[in-house]
């Protein structure tokens, strides 16, 4: 249960001055009429961060007022994992989903790690359990197990190495095995399998955001915008990836946009990603598909404020599970 705050947000002249530079960057993605709602929370959260020596890590799927307004470090799962290790803050607030907060805690056991909403989960993480992994090991003895970071700490502890969508191929090929068990995202596993001669045994887990996209959606975009460039996340179904111009992780998409500077694009991924990238590239027209992650959207400015003010909700991981899961994560980080 989330506690309520006694803070009464108001757009005072002081708050307006403090947040004006932030809104100057966001005015193309946040309507002016909405800013008085966000600005007081942003100003107060940024004050509380200093008081608690806290740092906010935000995933690319967070809304712009969080991503650009209060976050200190941003990125995809791999970037957040790396940055969590490097921070000197005493308190880490993870604006993402629960498995990301677990990862931050595993890599920073002495720090206080908070998640603003304990119910911010993930359909992929929920699709597999530690017991499932143990049964797979019995069925396929001596076959190494790679798990996508979108899994619980308990699952990571049962696997040999983690990966993200940015480095999945490199991780699979680093094992030197002819067969690899790949968990839990079926579509990412199939995408990796197309790029390697290694046999992948894939689990049939799906992201509830990306699995909803269809090839017909992409055909519709091309019909309406003949010059559009389509960027798709590898968690999308194979039929979608086949129609895309570029396939990559969220960090890969951002890098591609910066290098190629297409005139008009659509990112086939979570809706807020387009808003956040559009802030950096105002000259590019973004056509926005709006498949929202209901779990990411549980994180809001008022909940971040409550989390900082009351230092809740603290994320803990069993010490033995954390020890084994950390090995899987460190092996991933060593691959790159």
N, C-alpha and C positions, 0 to 999 in steps of 0.2 A: 504494500500500500504506500502510495506517495504522499508525503506530508505537504501541507500547504504553507505558503510563505506569508509573513506579516508585512512584507514590503509592498508599498503601494506605488506602482509605477506612474510617473508623471513626467511629461516632457517639459522640464524647466529650462530656462535659458542656459543654465550651466550644462545640463545634459545635451541640449542641442549643440552647443559649442564643442563638447567633447566627442560627439559622434558624427559631426558634420563631415570630417574627412572620410569616414567609413561610408557614409551614404553617397558621397560624391562618386565612389567606385561602384556602388550598387544601384544607382538610380535607373539603370537600363533593365534591371531584373526584379526590382522591388518597387511597386507603385508608391508614389509619394504619400498617398493617403494611409498606407500601412506603416510608414516609418515611425510615427509617434507611438505606435504600439510596441515596436521592437527596441527603439533607442534607449528608453530608461533601463530595460533589462540588460542591454549590452553594456551600458556605462557602469551599472552596479556590479555586474559579473567581472568586468575588467578590474575594478577596484578590489574585489574580493580575492582575485587571483594573486595580487601582490601581497595581500595580508597573509595568505596561507602558503606562500611560495608554491603555488599550484600552476600546473600547465594543462592546457586543454588540447587533446588530440582529436581531430575530427576526420571522419571518413569522407570520401568524395561524394557520397550520397546524402550528406546532411544538407539542410536547407541553407540558402545563401546568408541569412542573417546569423547563423551559427558558423558556417564555414569561413566567411569573410569578416564576421563581426566580433567573434570572441575566440576563435581557434588560434592557437600558437603554432601548431604543427598540423599539416594536412597531408592527405594522400590515400593510396590504396592500402590493402592489408599488409603488403610487404613493406611499404614505406613506413607505416605506423609501427610495425614490429621493430624495424631498425631504429626509428626515432625514440621509441620507448626505452631502448637500451642506453641511449646516449644522453637522456635528459638528466639534469642535476636537481630538478624540482623535488620537493618532498611529497607532493600530492599530484597524482595523474588523474584527470577526469577524461574518460574515454567516451566520446560522442560517436557512437557506432552501435554495435550489437554485442551481446554478452560474450561470445567467443573471443572477440577482440580485446575486451577488458580482461578476460582470463589470460590471454597471451601477454598483455602488458604486465599483469601480476606475476606470471611465471618468470618473465625476464627481469622483473624488478621486485624480488620478494621482500625487500626491506622497505619499499615505498607503500604509501597508501594509494590504492587504486579504486576509483569510484566510477560507477555507471549511474547516470541520472534516472534510469528506469530499469528495474530488474526484469521486466517483461519484454525487453528489447531482445528478441531471439532471432532465429534464422531457420528457414525451412530446410536448408542443407544440413546444418548442424543437427537438426531434429530427425533427420532421415537415417541416422546410423548411431549405434551404441558401441561401447567397448566390447560387450559380449558378441556383437556381430563381427567385430574384427578378430576376436579370438576364434570364432567358428571358421572364419575365412582362412586363418592360419592353419587350422586343423585340416581343412579341405585342400589347401595348397601349401604343403610344408616346404620350407626353404625358399619360398617366393617372397621377395622384399615387398613391403607395403608402404606406399606413398599416400599421404593424406593431404588434401587441400586444407588450408588453414581455417576454412569455414566448418570447423568441427569443434566439439567440446575438448576440454583438457583431458578428460578420461580417454577419449578416442586417440588423441595425439600420443598419449602415453603408451598405447598399444601398437603404435606404428614405428617404422624405421626412420622416416624423414617426412617433413612437411613440405608443401610447395604453395605457391600462389598462382594465379592465372598468368602472372608476368614471367615466372620462371619454371613453370610446370615441365616443359620439355627438357630444359637443362637438368632439372632434378631427376627426372626419369632416366635420362641417359647417363647421369653421373654414377649410377648404381652398378653398371657393368653386368647386368643380368639380362637374359634372353626373355624373361617374363617378369612382369611387375603387376601387383595389385594396385589399382588406382581408386581412391575414395574421395568424397562420396558423389561428386558431380559427374553424371554420365556423359553429358554433352561436352564438358571440358575434356574428359578422358578420351572421347571419340575424336575430338579435335587434335589432341596430342598424338593419338594413335596414327592419324593420317600423315604425321610428320616424322615418324620413326619406324624402324624395322622391329623394334621391341614389341612383343605381344603384351597388350594391356588387358587385364581382367578388371572390368569397370563395375562399379556399384551404380544402382539406378536411382540416385538422388538428384533432385532438381531444385533450382532457384525459382521460387514462386513469382518473381518479377520477370526473369528472362525467359522462362518457359512459355509465357503468354504471348510472346512475339511470334508472328507467322511470316512465311514468305509472301503471303498476300499483302501484308502490311507494307513490306518493302516495295512490292510492285506498285502499290497505290502511291507511295512517295515518288517513285520514278515517273509515274504517269502525270502526277501533278507538278513535279519539279524536275524536268528532264536533265538539268545540269547538276543535280544533287549528288553529293558524295556520302555514301552510307558506311558508317563505322559501327561494328557490332562486337559485343562482348562474347567471348568463347563459351559462356554459360548458356548461350542461346541454342535452340535446336539446330541440327545440321542443315536443314532446309533453309533456315535463315542465314546461316554463315555462308552458304553457297551463293547467295544473292548479294552479299556485302562486298564493298570495295576494299575494306580494311578490317582485319580481325585483330583485336588486341585487348589487353587489360585496360583498366581505367587510366593507369599511368601511360600505357602505350598509346591510347587514344589522344591524350593531352599532348604527348610528344609529337604525334603525327600531325595534329592540327597546327602546332607551332612551326613545324618544319615545312609543311605543304601549303598552309594558308589557303584552303579552298574557299570559294566564294559562298557556298551554301552547303551545309552538312546536316545530317541527322545522326544522333548517337543512339544506337539501339541498346539501351541500358536504362538504369533507374533515372527517373525524371529530373531530379535535382542536379544530376551530373551536368546536364546541358546548361542550366542556369549558372553553375559555378565556373564552368569553362568560358561561358559567354562573357563573364566579367573581365577575363584576361584578353579576350579577342573581340572587342566591340565592332570591328570592321567586318566580321564574318556573320552571315545570317544563319541562325540556328533554328531548324525546324524541330519542335519538341514533342517527342512521343511521351505520353504521360502515364507510364506504368510506375506506380509508387510502391516502395517497400513499406508495408505497414509497420514493420519493426523499427526501421530507421526513423520513421516519423513519430515514434513515441518520444524521441528526444526533442525537447523544446527548450526555449530560453528560460521560462519559469522553472522547469525541472533542473536545468543546469544550475540556476541560482540556488535552489533548495539544496542541491547536492553539495555545492561549495559552502553554503552557510552552515549546514548541519553535518558536513562530511559524511554524507550518505549517498548511495548505498555502497558499502565497502565490499569489494570482491575478494574472496579467499579461495585458495585451491589447496586441497590436501597435499601435505608435504611430499609424500611418496609419489603421488600422481604428478605433481609439479616437477619433481626431479626427473622423471622419465620423459614427460612431455617437453621439458627444456632441452633434452638431448635431441629430440626430433626437430625442434625449432632452430637450435644452434647448427645442426647439420644443414638445414635449409639456408640459413644466413651465410654459411661458409661457401655454399654453391654460388650465391649471388642472386 
